[in-house]
Amino acid sequence: MQPDANPQPVDDVLEPRLTRRRFKRVPLRIILPNLVTLLALCLGLTSIRFAAEGRFETAVLSIIGAAVLDGLDGRLARALRGATRFGAELDSLADFIDFGVAPGLLLWFWTLHQVPGLGWFAAMVLAIAGALRLARFNVMLDDPNKPAWSAEFFTGMPAPAGAIVVMLPMYLGLAGFDVVTQKAFVPFEIAYVLAVAFLMASRIPHFSGKTIGRIKREYVIFVLFGVAVAALLIATYTMEMLAVLSVAYLALVPLAIRRHARFTKADAEAAELKAAAAGIDPAGSGNPLP
């Protein structure tokens, strides 16, 4: 049998195989949550453009839309079983822009620029607090020792909630309360922005809402009616309702602190009882009880 006069090079034979191995197909269930995250990032970046153009109401709505999409991408990933480490990192980077950088710049273009030094300082602190909050959240995901009840709480104010709450002065101004747009009010606004940044970077617990279970059948009609009424009010009185929701969220913080303290105390008492039953000093020294 005569050998091939023009044998095909080995590289030409292996190249298609290497290409197929190098570019693996990615399931659509993994791509969809990341597309939602990128769409939220686009809204956050576009809100900065609207603020620079003086279209503050549209800028606020863009951040609200980014917050809604941020709440959907994680649920979509879990529902489709498409959660990946890449998606988690992309979500954190997008959240930093959407809920750290963008709200700070919106407030700067709104009124903080009237006090350039402290105003810019407050905007930077808000962005830094958002970065610290997101970094701590990523680290705490890998903590295997968290109690089951910790799912009811966030450590520190979540970045999306912080972005929505911190824009309260803008809601009031856009709703017609012109006093919040005056230069004399800016120092109070700066103090408020710094307070929200502190809540984001702190370890103060906030309700997460993740453990809300199914609704009893007899309450379904009332819940649907309440959601419909709330949606109509938000559509009709958008800025006023955003202001009310922001104040209501802040009012829940003391309740979250009290509930978290009760759980912590119960765990401590259970640990003492367990240590006493085992004959170990509950003070933590590890010495047996006399």
C-alpha positions in Angstrom: 0.0 0.0 0.0 1.4 3.3 -1.1 1.8 6.0 1.7 0.0 9.3 1.1 2.1 11.5 -1.0 0.8 14.6 0.8 0.1 13.5 4.4 -2.0 16.0 6.4 0.1 17.7 9.1 -0.5 16.5 12.6 -1.3 20.1 13.7 -4.1 20.4 11.2 -5.7 17.2 12.6 -5.4 18.2 16.2 -6.4 21.9 15.9 -10.2 21.3 15.5 -10.1 19.0 18.5 -8.2 21.5 20.6 -10.6 24.2 19.5 -13.6 22.1 20.6 -12.0 21.5 24.0 -11.0 25.1 24.4 -14.5 26.5 23.7 -17.0 24.5 25.7 -20.7 25.1 25.4 -22.2 27.0 28.3 -25.8 26.2 29.2 -28.4 28.9 28.8 -29.4 28.5 32.5 -26.0 29.9 33.5 -26.0 32.7 30.9 -29.4 34.2 31.8 -28.7 35.3 35.4 -25.5 36.9 34.2 -27.4 38.8 31.5 -29.8 40.1 34.2 -26.8 41.3 36.2 -25.3 43.1 33.2 -28.6 44.7 32.5 -28.7 46.0 36.1 -25.1 47.3 35.6 -26.2 49.1 32.5 -29.0 50.8 34.4 -26.6 51.9 37.2 -24.2 53.4 34.7 -27.0 55.1 32.8 -28.3 56.6 36.0 -25.0 58.5 36.3 -25.5 59.9 32.8 -29.0 61.0 33.6 -27.8 62.7 36.7 -25.1 64.5 34.8 -27.8 65.8 32.4 -30.0 66.9 35.3 -32.7 64.3 34.7 -32.7 63.2 38.3 -36.1 61.5 38.4 -35.1 59.2 35.5 -31.7 58.6 37.3 -33.5 57.6 40.5 -35.8 55.2 38.6 -32.7 53.7 36.9 -31.2 52.8 40.2 -34.5 51.4 41.5 -34.7 49.3 38.4 -31.1 48.1 39.0 -32.2 47.1 42.5 -35.1 45.1 41.2 -33.0 43.3 38.7 -30.4 42.6 41.4 -33.1 40.9 43.5 -34.1 38.8 40.5 -30.7 37.6 39.2 -29.9 35.6 42.3 -33.4 34.0 42.5 -33.2 33.2 38.8 -29.8 31.6 39.2 -31.1 29.4 42.1 -34.3 28.6 40.3 -32.4 27.5 37.1 -29.6 25.9 39.1 -27.2 28.3 37.3 -25.4 29.8 40.2 -21.6 30.0 39.6 -18.6 31.6 41.2 -18.2 33.8 38.1 -21.8 35.0 38.5 -21.3 35.8 42.2 -18.2 37.9 41.5 -19.9 39.7 38.6 -22.8 40.4 40.8 -20.6 42.0 43.5 -18.8 44.2 41.0 -22.0 45.3 39.4 -23.5 46.0 42.9 -20.5 48.2 43.7 -21.2 50.4 40.7 -25.0 50.4 41.0 -25.4 50.8 44.7 -22.1 52.4 45.8 -20.7 54.7 43.1 -24.0 55.6 41.3 -26.0 56.9 44.3 -23.0 58.9 45.6 -22.6 60.6 42.2 -26.4 61.2 42.0 -26.4 62.9 45.3 -23.3 64.9 44.3 -24.9 66.2 41.2 -28.1 66.8 43.1 -27.0 69.0 46.0 -23.8 67.8 47.6 -21.7 69.8 45.1 -22.9 73.0 46.9 -20.5 72.1 49.7 -17.6 70.7 47.6 -15.3 69.4 50.2 -17.6 67.6 52.7 -20.0 66.8 49.9 -17.5 64.9 47.9 -16.2 63.3 51.1 -19.7 62.0 51.8 -20.1 60.6 48.3 -16.7 58.8 48.5 -17.5 57.4 52.0 -20.8 56.0 50.6 -19.0 54.2 47.8 -16.3 52.8 50.1 -18.9 51.6 52.6 -20.6 49.8 49.7 -17.4 48.1 48.7 -16.7 47.0 52.3 -20.2 45.7 52.7 -20.0 43.6 49.5 -16.6 42.3 50.4 -17.7 41.2 53.8 -20.8 39.6 52.3 -18.7 37.5 49.9 -16.4 36.3 52.8 -19.4 35.4 55.0 -20.8 33.2 52.3 -18.1 30.6 53.1 -18.7 30.6 56.9 -19.9 27.1 57.8 -20.5 27.9 61.4 -23.4 30.3 60.9 -26.5 29.3 62.9 -29.7 28.5 61.0 -31.5 31.6 62.2 -28.8 33.9 60.7 -30.6 33.6 57.3 -33.2 36.0 58.7 -30.6 38.8 58.9 -28.1 40.7 56.9 -24.9 41.9 58.6 -25.0 45.6 57.8 -27.5 47.3 55.5 -27.6 45.5 52.2 -26.1 47.6 49.3 -29.3 47.8 47.3 -31.3 48.9 50.3 -28.6 51.4 51.2 -28.7 52.9 47.7 -32.5 53.3 47.9 -32.5 54.7 51.5 -29.7 57.1 51.0 -31.5 58.9 48.2 -34.3 60.0 50.6 -33.4 63.7 50.3 -33.8 63.4 46.5 -37.2 61.8 46.8 -38.4 64.7 49.0 -36.9 67.3 46.7 -38.5 65.7 43.6 -41.8 65.4 45.5 -41.9 69.2 45.9 -40.2 69.8 49.3 -37.9 72.5 48.0 -36.3 73.1 51.4 -34.1 70.0 50.9 -32.5 71.5 47.8 -31.3 74.7 49.6 -27.6 75.0 50.5 -28.5 75.4 54.2 -29.9 71.9 54.2 -26.8 70.3 52.6 -24.9 69.8 55.9 -27.9 67.7 57.2 -27.9 65.7 54.0 -24.2 65.0 54.4 -24.7 63.8 57.9 -27.5 61.6 56.7 -25.4 60.1 53.9 -22.6 59.3 56.4 -25.1 57.7 58.7 -26.4 55.4 56.0 -22.8 54.6 54.9 -22.1 53.6 58.6 -25.1 51.3 58.6 -23.8 49.6 55.4 -20.3 49.1 56.7 -21.3 48.2 60.3 -22.2 44.8 61.7 -25.7 46.0 62.7 -28.2 43.4 61.7 -31.0 44.1 59.2 -33.9 41.9 58.2 -33.2 39.9 55.1 -36.7 38.7 54.2 -35.3 35.4 52.9 -37.2 33.3 55.4 -40.6 34.5 54.5 -42.5 31.3 53.8 -45.7 30.5 52.1 -48.8 32.6 52.7 -51.8 31.0 54.3 -54.7 30.4 51.9 -57.1 32.7 53.8 -54.6 35.6 53.5 -53.9 35.3 49.8 -56.6 37.8 48.8 -55.5 40.4 51.2 -51.9 40.1 50.2 -52.8 40.4 46.5 -54.9 43.4 47.2 -52.2 45.0 49.3 -49.6 44.4 46.6 -51.9 45.9 43.9 -52.6 49.0 46.0 -48.9 49.5 46.7 -48.1 49.1 43.0 -50.7 51.7 42.1 -49.5 54.1 44.7 -45.9 53.8 43.6 -46.9 54.3 40.0 -48.9 57.4 40.9 -46.9 58.9 43.7 -43.5 57.5 42.9 -41.2 59.8 44.9 -43.6 60.1 47.9 -43.9 56.3 48.2 -40.1 55.8 47.9 -39.7 58.3 50.7 -42.3 56.5 52.9 -40.7 53.1 52.1 -37.2 54.4 53.0 -38.4 55.8 56.4 -40.3 52.5 57.0 -37.1 50.5 56.3 -35.1 52.6 58.7 -37.8 52.1 61.4 -37.3 48.3 61.1 -33.6 48.5 62.0 -34.2 48.7 65.9 -36.6 45.8 65.6 -34.0 43.7 63.7 -31.4 44.6 66.4 -33.8 43.4 69.2 -34.7 40.2 67.4 -31.0 39.4 66.6 -30.1 40.0 70.2 -32.8 37.5 71.4 -31.4 34.8 69.1 -27.9 35.5 70.2 -28.9 35.3 73.9 -30.8 32.1 73.3 -27.7 30.5 71.6 -25.5 31.7 74.5 -27.9 30.2 77.1 -28.0 26.9 75.1 -24.2 26.8 75.0 -24.0 27.3 78.8 -26.5 24.5 79.4 -24.6 22.2 77.1 -21.3 23.1 78.8 -22.8 22.6 82.2 -24.2 19.2 81.2 -20.7 18.2 79.9 -19.1 19.4 83.1 -17.1 22.2 81.4 -16.6 25.7 82.7 -19.1 27.8 80.6 -16.8 30.8 80.9 -14.9 29.3 78.0 -11.7 28.3 79.9 -12.2 24.6 79.0 -11.6 23.6 82.6 -14.0 21.1 84.2 -16.5 22.3 86.7 -15.6 21.5 90.4 
